[in-house]
Amino acid sequence: MNPEDLKARCKQFSLRVIRLVRALPDDKVGRPIANQLIRSGTSVAANYRAACLAKSRADFASKVGTAVEEADESALWMELIMEDEILPRDKVQPLWQEATELTSIFCASIKTARRNGAD
């Protein structure tokens, strides 16, 4: 996958997170999860875009590392939503799968960047 395709995929992930957050209940359980998920889920795209502008392989690896953390955190919030049955599993599972796939892609990108000369 080329960087432009991955940027678009990350942006779509963020848009899907926004839609999921809108579906969460506005109560004392839903609000804090919504706040955390909107932050982590939308920052995946922002951090990957920043990585694409990196000045070195080490800078790239660092910025993609932040995207990994945010995608993985997003997956955690979605797991909590599914396991506590805040929303139906079938509504959350596809987005959770995308979060885990993005995490794997980013981890592979970091390994490649480090193998090619980043510290």
C-alpha positions in Angstrom: 0.0 0.0 0.0 1.4 3.4 -1.0 1.5 6.3 1.4 -1.4 8.1 -0.3 -3.6 5.1 -0.1 -2.7 4.6 3.6 -3.5 8.3 4.3 -6.9 7.9 2.7 -7.5 4.7 4.7 -6.5 6.4 7.9 -8.8 9.3 7.1 -11.7 6.9 6.5 -10.9 5.2 9.8 -11.2 8.5 11.6 -14.5 9.3 9.9 -15.9 5.9 10.9 -14.7 6.6 14.5 -16.6 9.9 14.5 -19.8 8.0 13.4 -19.3 5.4 16.1 -18.8 8.0 18.8 -22.0 9.7 17.7 -23.9 6.4 18.3 -22.6 6.1 21.9 -25.0 6.9 24.7 -24.8 10.3 26.3 -24.5 9.0 29.8 -21.8 8.6 32.5 -20.3 5.5 30.8 -20.7 6.6 27.1 -19.3 10.1 27.5 -15.8 9.3 28.8 -15.4 6.5 26.3 -16.6 8.8 23.5 -14.1 11.4 24.6 -11.2 9.0 24.6 -12.2 7.2 21.4 -12.7 10.4 19.4 -9.2 11.6 20.5 -7.4 8.4 19.8 -9.3 7.5 16.7 -9.0 10.8 14.9 -5.3 11.2 15.8 -4.4 8.0 13.9 -4.8 9.9 10.6 -3.2 13.1 11.9 -0.1 11.2 13.1 0.3 9.2 10.0 0.0 12.4 7.9 2.7 13.9 10.1 4.9 10.8 9.6 4.6 11.2 5.8 6.3 14.7 6.3 9.1 13.3 8.5 12.6 14.7 8.0 14.3 11.4 8.5 13.7 7.6 8.9 14.1 8.0 12.6 11.5 10.8 12.7 9.2 8.7 10.5 9.5 5.7 12.9 8.8 7.9 15.9 5.7 9.5 14.3 4.4 6.2 13.1 5.0 4.9 16.6 2.5 7.5 17.9 0.0 6.3 15.2 0.5 2.7 16.4 -0.3 3.8 20.0 -3.4 5.7 19.0 -4.7 2.9 16.8 -4.1 0.3 19.5 -5.8 2.6 22.1 -8.8 3.0 19.8 -9.0 -0.8 19.6 -9.1 -1.0 23.4 -12.0 1.5 23.6 -13.9 -0.5 21.0 -13.2 -3.8 22.9 -14.8 -2.2 26.0 -17.8 -1.0 24.0 -18.3 -4.5 22.6 -17.6 -6.4 25.8 -19.9 -4.2 28.0 -22.5 -4.3 25.2 -22.7 -0.6 25.0 -23.3 -1.0 21.3 -24.0 -4.1 19.3 -20.9 -6.1 18.5 -21.7 -6.2 14.8 -21.7 -2.4 14.7 -18.3 -2.1 16.3 -16.4 -5.2 15.2 -15.5 -4.1 11.6 -14.0 -0.8 12.9 -12.1 -2.7 15.6 -10.8 -5.0 12.9 -9.6 -1.9 10.9 -7.9 -0.6 14.0 -6.0 -3.8 14.5 -5.0 -4.0 10.8 -3.7 -0.4 10.9 -1.7 -1.2 14.0 -0.1 -4.1 12.2 0.6 -2.0 9.1 2.2 0.7 11.1 4.3 -1.8 13.1 5.6 -3.3 9.9 6.4 0.2 8.6 8.4 1.0 11.7 10.4 -2.3 11.3 11.1 -1.5 7.6 12.2 2.1 8.4 14.5 0.9 11.2 15.9 -1.9 9.0 16.6 0.7 6.3 18.6 2.9 8.5 16.6 4.5 11.2 17.8 4.2 14.8 
